Structure formats: structure tokens, C-alpha cells
Amino acid sequence: AIVSQTAKRGGKLLIPAFAVGRTQELVYELHALARAGKIPEIPIFIDSPLAIDATSVFEMHPDIFDRSERMVQEASNLFRFDLVRYTRDTEESKALNAMRGPMVVIAASGMAESGRILHHLLNGADDPRNTILIVGFMAQHTLGRRILEKQAVIKVFGDEVPLRAQVEVLN
């Protein structure tokens, strides 16, 4: 529902996610939703070199996947499908900020304290068409916690940014 609602508004779904484990879980779930036709066909960008490397490790060890999962049985590649794009290059990452939605951007860091997600928040937190999806623990005194608390203004790279994007939480 969150992906569909954000896409309908023409916005970006910005997801600060831990590079190892959480990102791969999100890609897996988005793949399952796409296969089931439950989300619109919009690009999904994994914008984290570390998450890309970690995903490669996951891909090298399909023998440890849970074979009782239907998608594990049916899909030849769990982490690569038509909608997903991996952006390793810095220039590709910067270009995402100039692109118009709808799209999904998953970027590290998980608590929004560093990494590429900061650039996406700086360029997208003020847009009410966008959604920031919180998918992990946010420690006190982190930017992620301030977003979780829906503070009216957040600081990114020292700049005050009005938080007008929708904020959703999946525990």
C-alpha cells in the first residue's frame, strides 16, 4: 500500500536501510510484491555500494535460502528483476535526486546518520509527494529518530529541511 500510494502521488519512496540484511530483505519483499502484481511497475534503486556487495554475497549462497519459501523455489534470481537497479557510481546516485518519481530508493545508512540516504533526504524530505519509510530501529539522537518522531524540521548536512514527506513505519 505504501509503494502504491507514493507512486500514485508521483513521489519517491525513500528508505534508509542497513546495507547488510535489511536491504536484501526489502529487495526480496519488493520482488515478491512485483511478481504478485501488488505494486506498480516503478524503478527500485539500491543506492549503496556496501549493500550491492552484500547482495552479491547473498547471491553466491543460494544453498542457505529457506526452500519452503515459494519465491525461493520459483525465482531464478531473488535479488535481480526487471524493476531493480543497482547504483554503485556516485554520479548515478546524484542523478537520482534530479529524477522525478515515482520510484523507490533504498540507501544506507539505516539510521540516516551518514551515507547516500542523506543526499536523498536533503533533496526529498520537503516534498509532500514523497514518503520516508522507516524499516528499522532508530536510536535516540539520530536523524532517523527525528524523522520517526515526525519533527517539523530536520537538519541534513547542517541545513534545515522542512519535513513535508509522509513518514511511514514498518516495525
C-alpha positions as CSV (number, residue, x, y, z in Angstrom):
1,A,0.0,0.0,0.0
2,I,2.8,2.4,0.8
3,V,4.5,1.8,-2.5
4,S,1.3,2.2,-4.4
5,Q,0.2,5.4,-2.6
6,T,3.5,7.1,-3.1
7,A,3.6,6.1,-6.8
8,K,0.1,7.5,-7.2
9,R,1.3,10.8,-5.8
10,G,4.2,10.7,-8.3
11,G,6.6,10.7,-5.4
12,K,9.7,8.9,-4.3
13,L,9.7,6.2,-1.6
14,L,12.9,6.9,0.4
15,I,14.1,4.1,2.6
16,P,17.1,4.4,4.9
17,A,18.2,0.8,5.3
18,F,21.1,-1.1,6.8
19,A,23.3,-2.4,3.9
20,V,23.6,-5.9,5.2
21,G,20.5,-7.9,5.8
22,R,17.7,-5.3,5.8
23,T,18.4,-4.1,2.2
24,Q,18.3,-7.7,0.9
25,E,15.1,-8.4,2.8
26,L,13.5,-5.3,1.3
27,V,14.6,-6.3,-2.3
28,Y,13.2,-9.8,-1.7
29,E,9.8,-8.5,-0.5
30,L,9.6,-5.9,-3.3
31,H,10.4,-8.7,-5.8
32,A,7.6,-10.8,-4.3
33,L,5.1,-7.9,-4.4
34,A,6.1,-7.1,-8.1
35,R,5.7,-10.8,-9.1
36,A,2.2,-10.8,-7.5
37,G,1.3,-7.6,-9.3
38,K,0.7,-5.8,-5.9
39,I,2.9,-2.8,-6.6
40,P,3.1,-0.6,-9.7
41,E,6.0,-1.1,-12.2
42,I,8.3,1.7,-10.9
43,P,12.1,1.6,-10.7
44,I,13.6,0.4,-7.5
45,F,17.1,1.8,-6.9
46,I,19.6,0.2,-4.5
47,D,21.9,3.1,-3.8
48,S,24.6,1.7,-1.6
49,P,27.9,0.2,-2.7
50,L,28.1,-1.8,0.5
51,A,24.5,-3.1,0.1
52,I,25.4,-4.1,-3.5
53,D,28.4,-6.0,-2.3
54,A,26.4,-7.7,0.4
55,T,23.8,-8.6,-2.1
56,S,26.4,-10.3,-4.2
57,V,27.4,-12.4,-1.2
58,F,23.8,-13.4,-0.7
59,E,23.6,-14.4,-4.4
60,M,26.7,-16.6,-4.1
61,H,25.0,-18.7,-1.4
62,P,21.5,-19.8,-2.6
63,D,22.0,-23.1,-0.8
64,I,21.2,-21.4,2.5
65,F,17.9,-19.9,1.4
66,D,14.7,-21.2,3.0
67,R,13.5,-23.7,0.4
68,S,10.0,-23.7,2.0
69,E,9.5,-20.1,0.6
70,R,7.6,-20.2,-2.7
71,M,9.6,-17.5,-4.3
72,V,12.9,-19.2,-3.5
73,Q,11.5,-22.3,-5.3
74,E,10.2,-20.3,-8.3
75,A,12.5,-17.4,-9.0
76,S,15.9,-18.0,-10.6
77,N,17.3,-14.8,-9.1
78,L,15.8,-13.3,-5.9
79,F,17.7,-10.0,-6.0
80,R,17.7,-9.1,-9.7
81,F,14.4,-8.5,-11.5
82,D,13.1,-6.0,-14.1
83,L,12.4,-3.2,-11.7
84,V,15.5,-3.2,-9.6
85,R,18.6,-1.2,-10.5
86,Y,21.9,-1.1,-8.5
87,T,23.7,2.3,-8.5
88,R,27.3,1.9,-7.4
89,D,28.6,5.1,-9.1
90,T,28.5,8.4,-7.3
91,E,27.2,10.2,-10.4
92,E,24.4,7.7,-10.8
93,S,23.5,8.3,-7.2
94,K,23.4,12.1,-7.6
95,A,21.3,11.7,-10.7
96,L,18.5,10.1,-8.7
97,N,17.9,13.4,-6.9
98,A,17.2,15.1,-10.2
99,M,14.9,12.4,-11.4
100,R,11.1,12.7,-10.9
101,G,9.2,9.9,-9.3
102,P,7.6,7.6,-8.9
103,M,10.5,5.4,-7.7
104,V,11.8,3.6,-4.7
105,V,15.3,4.5,-3.4
106,I,16.9,2.2,-0.8
107,A,20.1,3.7,0.6
108,A,22.3,3.4,3.6
109,S,22.7,4.3,6.4
110,G,20.0,2.6,8.4
111,M,19.6,5.3,11.0
112,A,20.1,8.1,8.4
113,E,23.3,9.3,10.1
114,S,25.6,9.0,7.1
115,G,25.8,7.7,3.6
116,R,23.8,8.4,0.4
117,I,20.4,8.5,2.1
118,L,21.4,11.9,3.5
119,H,21.5,13.4,-0.1
120,H,18.1,11.8,-0.9
121,L,16.6,13.3,2.3
122,L,18.2,16.7,1.7
123,N,16.5,16.7,-1.8
124,G,13.3,14.9,-0.9
125,A,12.2,15.3,2.7
126,D,10.4,18.6,1.9
127,D,8.3,17.2,-0.9
128,P,4.8,16.0,0.3
129,R,4.5,13.6,-2.7
130,N,7.4,11.6,-1.2
131,T,7.4,9.0,1.6
132,I,10.1,8.2,4.0
133,L,9.8,4.6,5.1
134,I,11.3,3.6,8.4
135,V,12.1,-0.1,8.4
136,G,14.5,-0.5,11.4
137,F,15.4,0.7,14.8
138,M,16.2,4.4,15.2
139,A,18.3,5.2,18.2
140,Q,17.7,8.4,20.1
141,H,19.5,11.5,18.9
142,T,19.8,10.2,15.3
143,L,18.3,11.8,12.2
144,G,16.3,8.6,11.7
145,R,14.7,9.0,15.1
146,R,13.9,12.7,14.4
147,I,12.2,11.6,11.2
148,L,10.4,8.8,13.0
149,E,9.1,11.4,15.5
150,K,7.9,13.5,12.5
151,Q,9.7,16.6,13.7
152,A,8.6,19.6,11.6
153,V,12.2,20.5,10.6
154,I,15.2,18.1,10.3
155,K,18.8,19.0,9.8
156,V,20.7,17.4,7.0
157,F,24.3,18.4,6.4
158,G,23.7,21.3,8.7
159,D,20.8,22.6,6.5
160,E,17.3,22.9,8.0
161,V,14.8,21.0,5.8
162,P,11.1,21.1,6.4
163,L,9.8,17.5,6.8
164,R,6.8,17.5,4.5
165,A,7.2,14.0,3.1
166,Q,4.9,11.3,4.5
167,V,6.5,9.2,7.2
168,E,5.6,5.6,7.5
169,V,6.9,2.9,9.8
170,L,7.2,-0.8,9.4
171,N,8.2,-2.5,12.6
